[in-house]
Amino acid sequence: NFISLTTLDIRWCSSLTSLLYGLNNLTSLTTMEIRWCLSLTSLSNELGNLTFLTTLDIARYLILISLPNELDNLTSLTTLDIR
């Protein structure tokens, strides 16, 4: 369940193509970093439910096609870094 998790750092997952499910339970998450996931193409719409998220850092990807529209729901977000 990981309901108390505040930081999620995903790195060097070369086979990871998407983060589609399971983000809804991370209600305490404040920081998410995704780096060097070169096959990543999509992020879950559930990302918009992470209302306490203050930092989202997505870096070193090759083929991320789009970001979910639900990012508009991240009202606590103060840092968004996509490179």
C-alpha positions as CSV (number, residue, x, y, z in Angstrom):
1,N,0.0,0.0,0.0
2,F,2.9,2.4,0.7
3,I,0.4,5.1,1.9
4,S,3.2,6.8,4.0
5,L,5.7,7.0,1.1
6,T,6.8,10.6,0.5
7,T,9.5,10.1,-2.1
8,L,9.6,7.8,-5.1
9,D,12.8,7.7,-7.2
10,I,12.8,5.5,-10.3
11,R,16.1,5.2,-12.1
12,W,17.7,3.1,-14.8
13,C,14.7,1.0,-15.6
14,S,15.5,0.5,-19.3
15,S,12.5,-1.9,-19.9
16,L,9.9,0.3,-18.2
17,T,7.5,1.6,-20.9
18,S,4.8,3.1,-18.7
19,L,3.6,4.0,-15.3
20,L,-0.1,3.2,-15.7
21,Y,-1.4,1.8,-12.4
22,G,-0.9,2.0,-8.7
23,L,-0.2,5.6,-8.1
24,N,-3.6,6.3,-6.4
25,N,-2.4,4.7,-3.2
26,L,0.6,7.0,-2.9
27,T,-1.4,9.7,-1.2
28,S,1.5,11.1,0.9
29,L,3.9,11.4,-2.0
30,T,5.6,14.8,-2.2
31,T,8.5,14.0,-4.6
32,M,8.7,11.9,-7.7
33,E,11.8,11.5,-9.8
34,I,12.0,9.4,-12.9
35,R,15.4,9.3,-14.6
36,W,17.1,7.2,-17.3
37,C,14.0,5.2,-18.2
38,L,14.8,5.3,-21.9
39,S,11.8,3.2,-23.0
40,L,9.2,5.3,-21.0
41,T,6.4,6.4,-23.3
42,S,3.5,7.2,-21.0
43,L,2.6,8.2,-17.5
44,S,-0.7,7.4,-15.7
45,N,-3.6,9.7,-15.5
46,E,-3.6,8.7,-11.8
47,L,-0.6,11.1,-11.5
48,G,-3.2,13.8,-11.2
49,N,-4.5,12.3,-7.9
50,L,-1.2,13.0,-6.1
51,T,-2.5,16.2,-4.6
52,F,0.5,16.5,-2.1
53,L,3.1,16.2,-4.9
54,T,5.4,19.3,-4.8
55,T,8.2,18.1,-7.1
56,L,8.0,16.1,-10.3
57,D,11.3,15.5,-12.1
58,I,11.4,13.5,-15.3
59,A,14.8,13.4,-17.0
60,R,16.8,11.4,-19.5
61,Y,14.0,9.7,-21.4
62,L,14.0,9.2,-25.1
63,I,10.4,8.6,-26.2
64,L,8.0,10.0,-23.7
65,I,5.1,10.8,-26.0
66,S,2.8,12.9,-23.8
67,L,2.0,14.0,-20.3
68,P,-1.4,13.3,-18.8
69,N,-3.9,16.3,-18.8
70,E,-4.5,15.5,-15.1
71,L,-1.2,17.3,-14.3
72,D,-3.5,20.3,-14.0
73,N,-4.8,18.8,-10.8
74,L,-1.4,19.0,-9.0
75,T,-2.2,22.1,-7.1
76,S,0.7,21.6,-4.6
77,L,3.3,21.3,-7.4
78,T,6.0,23.9,-7.1
79,T,8.7,22.2,-9.2
80,L,8.2,20.6,-12.6
81,D,11.4,19.7,-14.4
82,I,11.2,17.7,-17.6
83,R,14.3,17.4,-19.6
